Every structure is written in structure tokens, then in C-alpha cells.
Amino acid sequence: MNWNHWIRQIHRWLAIVFTLTVIVNFSFYARGGTPPAVVTYSPLPPLLLMTLTGLYMFALPYLAKRRQDKPE
């Protein structure tokens, strides 16, 4: 099992979920009403998880280079 593959897949699916929650949020505002708190804050959990997976993917090249340059 390749962890990098799974992290990338999770990140992609979280991006889709995040986009959908933002669209739902904007649709509530477009109808002229104030959305309930659960709708307002619904983008935050996927955003937090996307931040964590994104930071992991951002650090991968630096960690690989560090392992490559490390003398044995």
C-alpha cells in the first residue's frame, strides 16, 4: 500500500466535499436568508483536513531530498 497515493486521493475527495459545502453555503446567502450555523461552519472540517494533507504533500519533496543527501 502506497501512503502517498492514498493521501492524494483523500485530498482530492476532500476538495470536492469542500467545494460542495461552499456552494451550499453561498446558495443559502443567495436566497436572502441567514444559513444555520451547521451550514455556515460545514466547510471548516474538510478545509482543516485538506490543510493537513496539503502540508504533508508539500513536505514530501523536501523529506525525500533530505533522506537522499543523508550520509550512511
PyMOL Python script that loads the backbone (N, CA, C, O; Angstrom):
from pymol import cmd

cmd.read_pdbstr("""\
ATOM      1  N   MET A   1       0.838  -1.180   0.000  1.00  0.00           N
ATOM      2  CA  MET A   1       0.000   0.000   0.000  1.00  0.00           C
ATOM      3  C   MET A   1       0.884   1.245   0.000  1.00  0.00           C
ATOM      4  O   MET A   1       1.806   1.364   0.807  1.00  0.00           O
ATOM      5  N   ASN A   2       0.597   2.151  -0.896  1.00  0.00           N
ATOM      6  CA  ASN A   2       1.370   3.380  -1.025  1.00  0.00           C
ATOM      7  C   ASN A   2       0.628   4.518  -0.328  1.00  0.00           C
ATOM      8  O   ASN A   2      -0.440   4.937  -0.774  1.00  0.00           O
ATOM      9  N   TRP A   3       1.200   5.017   0.770  1.00  0.00           N
ATOM     10  CA  TRP A   3       0.550   6.078   1.548  1.00  0.00           C
ATOM     11  C   TRP A   3       0.398   7.355   0.756  1.00  0.00           C
ATOM     12  O   TRP A   3      -0.611   8.048   0.884  1.00  0.00           O
ATOM     13  N   ASN A   4       1.376   7.673  -0.054  1.00  0.00           N
ATOM     14  CA  ASN A   4       1.301   8.913  -0.829  1.00  0.00           C
ATOM     15  C   ASN A   4       0.092   8.907  -1.764  1.00  0.00           C
ATOM     16  O   ASN A   4      -0.580   9.925  -1.931  1.00  0.00           O
ATOM     17  N   HIS A   5      -0.174   7.764  -2.364  1.00  0.00           N
ATOM     18  CA  HIS A   5      -1.330   7.632  -3.252  1.00  0.00           C
ATOM     19  C   HIS A   5      -2.622   7.884  -2.479  1.00  0.00           C
ATOM     20  O   HIS A   5      -3.492   8.619  -2.943  1.00  0.00           O
ATOM     21  N   TRP A   6      -2.744   7.283  -1.316  1.00  0.00           N
ATOM     22  CA  TRP A   6      -3.962   7.428  -0.516  1.00  0.00           C
ATOM     23  C   TRP A   6      -4.129   8.852  -0.008  1.00  0.00           C
ATOM     24  O   TRP A   6      -5.245   9.371   0.014  1.00  0.00           O
ATOM     25  N   ILE A   7      -3.056   9.483   0.394  1.00  0.00           N
ATOM     26  CA  ILE A   7      -3.139  10.867   0.861  1.00  0.00           C
ATOM     27  C   ILE A   7      -3.611  11.778  -0.271  1.00  0.00           C
ATOM     28  O   ILE A   7      -4.437  12.664  -0.054  1.00  0.00           O
ATOM     29  N   ARG A   8      -3.089  11.561  -1.473  1.00  0.00           N
ATOM     30  CA  ARG A   8      -3.505  12.373  -2.621  1.00  0.00           C
ATOM     31  C   ARG A   8      -4.976  12.153  -2.954  1.00  0.00           C
ATOM     32  O   ARG A   8      -5.697  13.105  -3.252  1.00  0.00           O
ATOM     33  N   GLN A   9      -5.424  10.897  -2.904  1.00  0.00           N
ATOM     34  CA  GLN A   9      -6.829  10.599  -3.183  1.00  0.00           C
ATOM     35  C   GLN A   9      -7.737  11.243  -2.144  1.00  0.00           C
ATOM     36  O   GLN A   9      -8.763  11.830  -2.487  1.00  0.00           O
ATOM     37  N   ILE A  10      -7.361  11.135  -0.883  1.00  0.00           N
ATOM     38  CA  ILE A  10      -8.154  11.750   0.186  1.00  0.00           C
ATOM     39  C   ILE A  10      -8.203  13.258  -0.009  1.00  0.00           C
ATOM     40  O   ILE A  10      -9.254  13.874   0.164  1.00  0.00           O
ATOM     41  N   HIS A  11      -7.079  13.852  -0.367  1.00  0.00           N
ATOM     42  CA  HIS A  11      -7.018  15.299  -0.594  1.00  0.00           C
ATOM     43  C   HIS A  11      -7.954  15.709  -1.737  1.00  0.00           C
ATOM     44  O   HIS A  11      -8.645  16.723  -1.641  1.00  0.00           O
ATOM     45  N   ARG A  12      -7.975  14.934  -2.798  1.00  0.00           N
ATOM     46  CA  ARG A  12      -8.852  15.248  -3.937  1.00  0.00           C
ATOM     47  C   ARG A  12     -10.321  15.166  -3.549  1.00  0.00           C
ATOM     48  O   ARG A  12     -11.106  16.049  -3.895  1.00  0.00           O
ATOM     49  N   TRP A  13     -10.695  14.109  -2.832  1.00  0.00           N
ATOM     50  CA  TRP A  13     -12.093  13.957  -2.430  1.00  0.00           C
ATOM     51  C   TRP A  13     -12.499  15.029  -1.430  1.00  0.00           C
ATOM     52  O   TRP A  13     -13.629  15.516  -1.463  1.00  0.00           O
ATOM     53  N   LEU A  14     -11.589  15.397  -0.547  1.00  0.00           N
ATOM     54  CA  LEU A  14     -11.881  16.483   0.387  1.00  0.00           C
ATOM     55  C   LEU A  14     -12.094  17.802  -0.344  1.00  0.00           C
ATOM     56  O   LEU A  14     -12.926  18.613   0.062  1.00  0.00           O
ATOM     57  N   ALA A  15     -11.344  18.015  -1.419  1.00  0.00           N
ATOM     58  CA  ALA A  15     -11.527  19.233  -2.213  1.00  0.00           C
ATOM     59  C   ALA A  15     -12.922  19.276  -2.825  1.00  0.00           C
ATOM     60  O   ALA A  15     -13.536  20.340  -2.896  1.00  0.00           O
ATOM     61  N   ILE A  16     -13.423  18.131  -3.266  1.00  0.00           N
ATOM     62  CA  ILE A  16     -14.772  18.070  -3.823  1.00  0.00           C
ATOM     63  C   ILE A  16     -15.803  18.359  -2.744  1.00  0.00           C
ATOM     64  O   ILE A  16     -16.738  19.128  -2.967  1.00  0.00           O
ATOM     65  N   VAL A  17     -15.640  17.748  -1.575  1.00  0.00           N
ATOM     66  CA  VAL A  17     -16.571  17.974  -0.463  1.00  0.00           C
ATOM     67  C   VAL A  17     -16.531  19.438  -0.038  1.00  0.00           C
ATOM     68  O   VAL A  17     -17.575  20.042   0.206  1.00  0.00           O
ATOM     69  N   PHE A  18     -15.344  20.005   0.051  1.00  0.00           N
ATOM     70  CA  PHE A  18     -15.204  21.406   0.432  1.00  0.00           C
ATOM     71  C   PHE A  18     -15.913  22.314  -0.567  1.00  0.00           C
ATOM     72  O   PHE A  18     -16.628  23.234  -0.169  1.00  0.00           O
ATOM     73  N   THR A  19     -15.722  22.064  -1.848  1.00  0.00           N
ATOM     74  CA  THR A  19     -16.356  22.877  -2.883  1.00  0.00           C
ATOM     75  C   THR A  19     -17.874  22.798  -2.783  1.00  0.00           C
ATOM     76  O   THR A  19     -18.562  23.812  -2.901  1.00  0.00           O
ATOM     77  N   LEU A  20     -18.391  21.604  -2.568  1.00  0.00           N
ATOM     78  CA  LEU A  20     -19.844  21.445  -2.443  1.00  0.00           C
ATOM     79  C   LEU A  20     -20.391  22.173  -1.223  1.00  0.00           C
ATOM     80  O   LEU A  20     -21.455  22.788  -1.297  1.00  0.00           O
ATOM     81  N   THR A  21     -19.683  22.112  -0.108  1.00  0.00           N
ATOM     82  CA  THR A  21     -20.166  22.812   1.083  1.00  0.00           C
ATOM     83  C   THR A  21     -20.138  24.325   0.899  1.00  0.00           C
ATOM     84  O   THR A  21     -21.008  25.029   1.411  1.00  0.00           O
ATOM     85  N   VAL A  22     -19.153  24.823   0.176  1.00  0.00           N
ATOM     86  CA  VAL A  22     -19.103  26.261  -0.098  1.00  0.00           C
ATOM     87  C   VAL A  22     -20.251  26.666  -1.026  1.00  0.00           C
ATOM     88  O   VAL A  22     -20.856  27.722  -0.841  1.00  0.00           O
ATOM     89  N   ILE A  23     -20.547  25.837  -2.014  1.00  0.00           N
ATOM     90  CA  ILE A  23     -21.668  26.124  -2.920  1.00  0.00           C
ATOM     91  C   ILE A  23     -22.983  26.144  -2.155  1.00  0.00           C
ATOM     92  O   ILE A  23     -23.817  27.022  -2.377  1.00  0.00           O
ATOM     93  N   VAL A  24     -23.173  25.185  -1.260  1.00  0.00           N
ATOM     94  CA  VAL A  24     -24.390  25.161  -0.443  1.00  0.00           C
ATOM     95  C   VAL A  24     -24.465  26.409   0.421  1.00  0.00           C
ATOM     96  O   VAL A  24     -25.529  27.010   0.567  1.00  0.00           O
ATOM     97  N   ASN A  25     -23.348  26.792   0.984  1.00  0.00           N
ATOM     98  CA  ASN A  25     -23.301  27.992   1.819  1.00  0.00           C
ATOM     99  C   ASN A  25     -23.699  29.237   1.026  1.00  0.00           C
ATOM    100  O   ASN A  25     -24.511  30.036   1.491  1.00  0.00           O
ATOM    101  N   PHE A  26     -23.133  29.400  -0.160  1.00  0.00           N
ATOM    102  CA  PHE A  26     -23.468  30.551  -0.989  1.00  0.00           C
ATOM    103  C   PHE A  26     -24.922  30.513  -1.449  1.00  0.00           C
ATOM    104  O   PHE A  26     -25.555  31.560  -1.585  1.00  0.00           O
ATOM    105  N   SER A  27     -25.452  29.327  -1.689  1.00  0.00           N
ATOM    106  CA  SER A  27     -26.847  29.240  -2.123  1.00  0.00           C
ATOM    107  C   SER A  27     -27.793  29.703  -1.021  1.00  0.00           C
ATOM    108  O   SER A  27     -28.833  30.293  -1.316  1.00  0.00           O
ATOM    109  N   PHE A  28     -27.456  29.452   0.237  1.00  0.00           N
ATOM    110  CA  PHE A  28     -28.276  29.964   1.333  1.00  0.00           C
ATOM    111  C   PHE A  28     -28.259  31.483   1.351  1.00  0.00           C
ATOM    112  O   PHE A  28     -29.296  32.121   1.529  1.00  0.00           O
ATOM    113  N   TYR A  29     -27.082  32.058   1.168  1.00  0.00           N
ATOM    114  CA  TYR A  29     -26.980  33.517   1.155  1.00  0.00           C
ATOM    115  C   TYR A  29     -27.673  34.122  -0.069  1.00  0.00           C
ATOM    116  O   TYR A  29     -28.225  35.219   0.014  1.00  0.00           O
ATOM    117  N   ALA A  30     -27.648  33.425  -1.188  1.00  0.00           N
ATOM    118  CA  ALA A  30     -28.267  33.930  -2.408  1.00  0.00           C
ATOM    119  C   ALA A  30     -29.782  33.985  -2.288  1.00  0.00           C
ATOM    120  O   ALA A  30     -30.434  34.825  -2.908  1.00  0.00           O
ATOM    121  N   ARG A  31     -30.338  33.080  -1.482  1.00  0.00           N
ATOM    122  CA  ARG A  31     -31.790  33.089  -1.295  1.00  0.00           C
ATOM    123  C   ARG A  31     -32.230  34.182  -0.330  1.00  0.00           C
ATOM    124  O   ARG A  31     -33.425  34.369  -0.098  1.00  0.00           O
ATOM    125  N   GLY A  32     -31.271  34.897   0.227  1.00  0.00           N
ATOM    126  CA  GLY A  32     -31.602  36.030   1.074  1.00  0.00           C
ATOM    127  C   GLY A  32     -31.713  35.705   2.549  1.00  0.00           C
ATOM    128  O   GLY A  32     -32.025  36.589   3.347  1.00  0.00           O
ATOM    129  N   GLY A  33     -31.473  34.482   2.928  1.00  0.00           N
ATOM    130  CA  GLY A  33     -31.594  34.124   4.333  1.00  0.00           C
ATOM    131  C   GLY A  33     -30.244  33.937   4.983  1.00  0.00           C
ATOM    132  O   GLY A  33     -29.210  33.862   4.319  1.00  0.00           O
ATOM    133  N   THR A  34     -30.282  33.864   6.279  1.00  0.00           N
ATOM    134  CA  THR A  34     -29.069  33.555   7.025  1.00  0.00           C
ATOM    135  C   THR A  34     -29.028  32.051   7.231  1.00  0.00           C
ATOM    136  O   THR A  34     -29.957  31.479   7.802  1.00  0.00           O
ATOM    137  N   PRO A  35     -27.968  31.406   6.775  1.00  0.00           N
ATOM    138  CA  PRO A  35     -27.920  29.951   6.918  1.00  0.00           C
ATOM    139  C   PRO A  35     -27.729  29.551   8.378  1.00  0.00           C
ATOM    140  O   PRO A  35     -27.170  30.312   9.168  1.00  0.00           O
ATOM    141  N   PRO A  36     -28.198  28.351   8.733  1.00  0.00           N
ATOM    142  CA  PRO A  36     -27.949  27.875  10.096  1.00  0.00           C
ATOM    143  C   PRO A  36     -26.447  27.672  10.334  1.00  0.00           C
ATOM    144  O   PRO A  36     -25.662  27.556   9.393  1.00  0.00           O
ATOM    145  N   ALA A  37     -26.083  27.634  11.584  1.00  0.00           N
ATOM    146  CA  ALA A  37     -24.662  27.529  11.933  1.00  0.00           C
ATOM    147  C   ALA A  37     -24.028  26.271  11.349  1.00  0.00           C
ATOM    148  O   ALA A  37     -22.861  26.292  10.956  1.00  0.00           O
ATOM    149  N   VAL A  38     -24.779  25.181  11.288  1.00  0.00           N
ATOM    150  CA  VAL A  38     -24.200  23.938  10.766  1.00  0.00           C
ATOM    151  C   VAL A  38     -23.811  24.093   9.299  1.00  0.00           C
ATOM    152  O   VAL A  38     -22.832  23.496   8.853  1.00  0.00           O
ATOM    153  N   VAL A  39     -24.567  24.889   8.548  1.00  0.00           N
ATOM    154  CA  VAL A  39     -24.227  25.133   7.139  1.00  0.00           C
ATOM    155  C   VAL A  39     -23.067  26.110   7.050  1.00  0.00           C
ATOM    156  O   VAL A  39     -22.171  25.943   6.223  1.00  0.00           O
ATOM    157  N   THR A  40     -23.082  27.114   7.887  1.00  0.00           N
ATOM    158  CA  THR A  40     -22.024  28.123   7.852  1.00  0.00           C
ATOM    159  C   THR A  40     -20.655  27.518   8.147  1.00  0.00           C
ATOM    160  O   THR A  40     -19.667  27.850   7.491  1.00  0.00           O
ATOM    161  N   TYR A  41     -20.605  26.635   9.131  1.00  0.00           N
ATOM    162  CA  TYR A  41     -19.332  26.063   9.548  1.00  0.00           C
ATOM    163  C   TYR A  41     -19.012  24.722   8.882  1.00  0.00           C
ATOM    164  O   TYR A  41     -17.977  24.126   9.181  1.00  0.00           O
ATOM    165  N   SER A  42     -19.858  24.246   8.003  1.00  0.00           N
ATOM    166  CA  SER A  42     -19.625  22.943   7.361  1.00  0.00           C
ATOM    167  C   SER A  42     -18.365  22.891   6.491  1.00  0.00           C
ATOM    168  O   SER A  42     -17.790  21.809   6.372  1.00  0.00           O
ATOM    169  N   PRO A  43     -17.894  23.984   5.875  1.00  0.00           N
ATOM    170  CA  PRO A  43     -16.649  23.887   5.101  1.00  0.00           C
ATOM    171  C   PRO A  43     -15.385  23.732   5.959  1.00  0.00           C
ATOM    172  O   PRO A  43     -14.333  23.357   5.441  1.00  0.00           O
ATOM    173  N   LEU A  44     -15.476  24.012   7.247  1.00  0.00           N
ATOM    174  CA  LEU A  44     -14.262  24.013   8.066  1.00  0.00           C
ATOM    175  C   LEU A  44     -13.621  22.636   8.279  1.00  0.00           C
ATOM    176  O   LEU A  44     -12.400  22.538   8.165  1.00  0.00           O
ATOM    177  N   PRO A  45     -14.376  21.561   8.583  1.00  0.00           N
ATOM    178  CA  PRO A  45     -13.699  20.257   8.739  1.00  0.00           C
ATOM    179  C   PRO A  45     -12.960  19.788   7.490  1.00  0.00           C
ATOM    180  O   PRO A  45     -11.808  19.367   7.602  1.00  0.00           O
ATOM    181  N   PRO A  46     -13.583  19.843   6.280  1.00  0.00           N
ATOM    182  CA  PRO A  46     -12.800  19.445   5.107  1.00  0.00           C
ATOM    183  C   PRO A  46     -11.606  20.366   4.864  1.00  0.00           C
ATOM    184  O   PRO A  46     -10.557  19.917   4.402  1.00  0.00           O
ATOM    185  N   LEU A  47     -11.765  21.651   5.173  1.00  0.00           N
ATOM    186  CA  LEU A  47     -10.663  22.593   4.987  1.00  0.00           C
ATOM    187  C   LEU A  47      -9.503  22.250   5.912  1.00  0.00           C
ATOM    188  O   LEU A  47      -8.347  22.301   5.495  1.00  0.00           O
ATOM    189  N   LEU A  48      -9.793  21.903   7.154  1.00  0.00           N
ATOM    190  CA  LEU A  48      -8.750  21.512   8.097  1.00  0.00           C
ATOM    191  C   LEU A  48      -8.024  20.258   7.610  1.00  0.00           C
ATOM    192  O   LEU A  48      -6.794  20.204   7.628  1.00  0.00           O
ATOM    193  N   LEU A  49      -8.781  19.255   7.177  1.00  0.00           N
ATOM    194  CA  LEU A  49      -8.154  18.024   6.695  1.00  0.00           C
ATOM    195  C   LEU A  49      -7.369  18.268   5.409  1.00  0.00           C
ATOM    196  O   LEU A  49      -6.315  17.666   5.201  1.00  0.00           O
ATOM    197  N   MET A  50      -7.880  19.151   4.543  1.00  0.00           N
ATOM    198  CA  MET A  50      -7.132  19.481   3.327  1.00  0.00           C
ATOM    199  C   MET A  50      -5.845  20.212   3.663  1.00  0.00           C
ATOM    200  O   MET A  50      -4.836  20.033   2.980  1.00  0.00           O
ATOM    201  N   THR A  51      -5.864  21.027   4.697  1.00  0.00           N
ATOM    202  CA  THR A  51      -4.644  21.716   5.118  1.00  0.00           C
ATOM    203  C   THR A  51      -3.600  20.709   5.579  1.00  0.00           C
ATOM    204  O   THR A  51      -2.427  20.817   5.221  1.00  0.00           O
ATOM    205  N   LEU A  52      -4.025  19.732   6.369  1.00  0.00           N
ATOM    206  CA  LEU A  52      -3.085  18.730   6.870  1.00  0.00           C
ATOM    207  C   LEU A  52      -2.520  17.863   5.745  1.00  0.00           C
ATOM    208  O   LEU A  52      -1.314  17.623   5.693  1.00  0.00           O
ATOM    209  N   THR A  53      -3.382  17.396   4.850  1.00  0.00           N
ATOM    210  CA  THR A  53      -2.891  16.573   3.748  1.00  0.00           C
ATOM    211  C   THR A  53      -2.049  17.404   2.779  1.00  0.00           C
ATOM    212  O   THR A  53      -1.072  16.908   2.217  1.00  0.00           O
ATOM    213  N   GLY A  54      -2.427  18.656   2.589  1.00  0.00           N
ATOM    214  CA  GLY A  54      -1.646  19.537   1.718  1.00  0.00           C
ATOM    215  C   GLY A  54      -0.261  19.815   2.270  1.00  0.00           C
ATOM    216  O   GLY A  54       0.718  19.833   1.523  1.00  0.00           O
ATOM    217  N   LEU A  55      -0.174  20.031   3.575  1.00  0.00           N
ATOM    218  CA  LEU A  55       1.141  20.237   4.188  1.00  0.00           C
ATOM    219  C   LEU A  55       2.002  18.988   4.079  1.00  0.00           C
ATOM    220  O   LEU A  55       3.210  19.076   3.859  1.00  0.00           O
ATOM    221  N   TYR A  56       1.377  17.826   4.234  1.00  0.00           N
ATOM    222  CA  TYR A  56       2.110  16.565   4.084  1.00  0.00           C
ATOM    223  C   TYR A  56       2.673  16.447   2.665  1.00  0.00           C
ATOM    224  O   TYR A  56       3.846  16.120   2.479  1.00  0.00           O
ATOM    225  N   MET A  57       1.827  16.717   1.669  1.00  0.00           N
ATOM    226  CA  MET A  57       2.289  16.613   0.285  1.00  0.00           C
ATOM    227  C   MET A  57       3.327  17.685  -0.041  1.00  0.00           C
ATOM    228  O   MET A  57       4.235  17.450  -0.838  1.00  0.00           O
ATOM    229  N   PHE A  58       3.194  18.852   0.568  1.00  0.00           N
ATOM    230  CA  PHE A  58       4.169  19.912   0.365  1.00  0.00           C
ATOM    231  C   PHE A  58       5.541  19.508   0.908  1.00  0.00           C
ATOM    232  O   PHE A  58       6.567  19.829   0.310  1.00  0.00           O
ATOM    233  N   ALA A  59       5.555  18.811   2.028  1.00  0.00           N
ATOM    234  CA  ALA A  59       6.813  18.446   2.673  1.00  0.00           C
ATOM    235  C   ALA A  59       7.484  17.229   2.031  1.00  0.00           C
ATOM    236  O   ALA A  59       8.679  17.017   2.238  1.00  0.00           O
ATOM    237  N   LEU A  60       6.755  16.434   1.266  1.00  0.00           N
ATOM    238  CA  LEU A  60       7.314  15.206   0.695  1.00  0.00           C
ATOM    239  C   LEU A  60       8.602  15.414  -0.103  1.00  0.00           C
ATOM    240  O   LEU A  60       9.566  14.691   0.147  1.00  0.00           O
ATOM    241  N   PRO A  61       8.678  16.345  -1.037  1.00  0.00           N
ATOM    242  CA  PRO A  61       9.929  16.501  -1.795  1.00  0.00           C
ATOM    243  C   PRO A  61      11.110  16.889  -0.910  1.00  0.00           C
ATOM    244  O   PRO A  61      12.236  16.450  -1.145  1.00  0.00           O
ATOM    245  N   TYR A  62      10.856  17.704   0.099  1.00  0.00           N
ATOM    246  CA  TYR A  62      11.938  18.131   0.984  1.00  0.00           C
ATOM    247  C   TYR A  62      12.417  16.972   1.849  1.00  0.00           C
ATOM    248  O   TYR A  62      13.614  16.829   2.097  1.00  0.00           O
ATOM    249  N   LEU A  63      11.486  16.153   2.303  1.00  0.00           N
ATOM    250  CA  LEU A  63      11.870  14.993   3.109  1.00  0.00           C
ATOM    251  C   LEU A  63      12.622  13.955   2.274  1.00  0.00           C
ATOM    252  O   LEU A  63      13.567  13.329   2.754  1.00  0.00           O
ATOM    253  N   ALA A  64      12.197  13.780   1.024  1.00  0.00           N
ATOM    254  CA  ALA A  64      12.879  12.835   0.144  1.00  0.00           C
ATOM    255  C   ALA A  64      14.296  13.309  -0.158  1.00  0.00           C
ATOM    256  O   ALA A  64      15.233  12.511  -0.170  1.00  0.00           O
ATOM    257  N   LYS A  65      14.451  14.603  -0.401  1.00  0.00           N
ATOM    258  CA  LYS A  65      15.783  15.148  -0.678  1.00  0.00           C
ATOM    259  C   LYS A  65      16.672  15.017   0.549  1.00  0.00           C
ATOM    260  O   LYS A  65      17.860  14.717   0.439  1.00  0.00           O
ATOM    261  N   ARG A  66      16.096  15.241   1.697  1.00  0.00           N
ATOM    262  CA  ARG A  66      16.865  15.138   2.942  1.00  0.00           C
ATOM    263  C   ARG A  66      17.345  13.703   3.170  1.00  0.00           C
ATOM    264  O   ARG A  66      18.476  13.474   3.601  1.00  0.00           O
ATOM    265  N   ARG A  67      16.466  12.743   2.873  1.00  0.00           N
ATOM    266  CA  ARG A  67      16.867  11.335   3.014  1.00  0.00           C
ATOM    267  C   ARG A  67      17.957  10.962   2.005  1.00  0.00           C
ATOM    268  O   ARG A  67      18.853  10.169   2.294  1.00  0.00           O
ATOM    269  N   GLN A  68      17.851  11.562   0.805  1.00  0.00           N
ATOM    270  CA  GLN A  68      18.824  11.264  -0.260  1.00  0.00           C
ATOM    271  C   GLN A  68      20.191  11.846   0.072  1.00  0.00           C
ATOM    272  O   GLN A  68      21.210  11.219  -0.217  1.00  0.00           O
ATOM    273  N   ASP A  69      20.235  13.019   0.668  1.00  0.00           N
ATOM    274  CA  ASP A  69      21.504  13.684   0.986  1.00  0.00           C
ATOM    275  C   ASP A  69      22.134  13.166   2.271  1.00  0.00           C
ATOM    276  O   ASP A  69      23.295  13.463   2.551  1.00  0.00           O
ATOM    277  N   LYS A  70      21.402  12.414   3.038  1.00  0.00           N
ATOM    278  CA  LYS A  70      21.897  11.933   4.339  1.00  0.00           C
ATOM    279  C   LYS A  70      22.982  10.890   4.136  1.00  0.00           C
ATOM    280  O   LYS A  70      22.757   9.892   3.451  1.00  0.00           O
ATOM    281  N   PRO A  71      24.182  11.108   4.733  1.00  0.00           N
ATOM    282  CA  PRO A  71      25.244  10.100   4.595  1.00  0.00           C
ATOM    283  C   PRO A  71      24.941   8.870   5.448  1.00  0.00           C
ATOM    284  O   PRO A  71      24.369   8.970   6.534  1.00  0.00           O
ATOM    285  N   GLU A  72      25.331   7.738   4.941  1.00  0.00           N
ATOM    286  CA  GLU A  72      25.064   6.496   5.674  1.00  0.00           C
ATOM    287  C   GLU A  72      26.293   5.985   6.349  1.00  0.00           C
ATOM    288  O   GLU A  72      26.248   4.948   7.011  1.00  0.00           O
TER     289      GLU A  72
END
""", "prot")
cmd.dss("prot")
cmd.show_as("cartoon", "prot")
cmd.util.cbc("prot")
cmd.orient("prot")
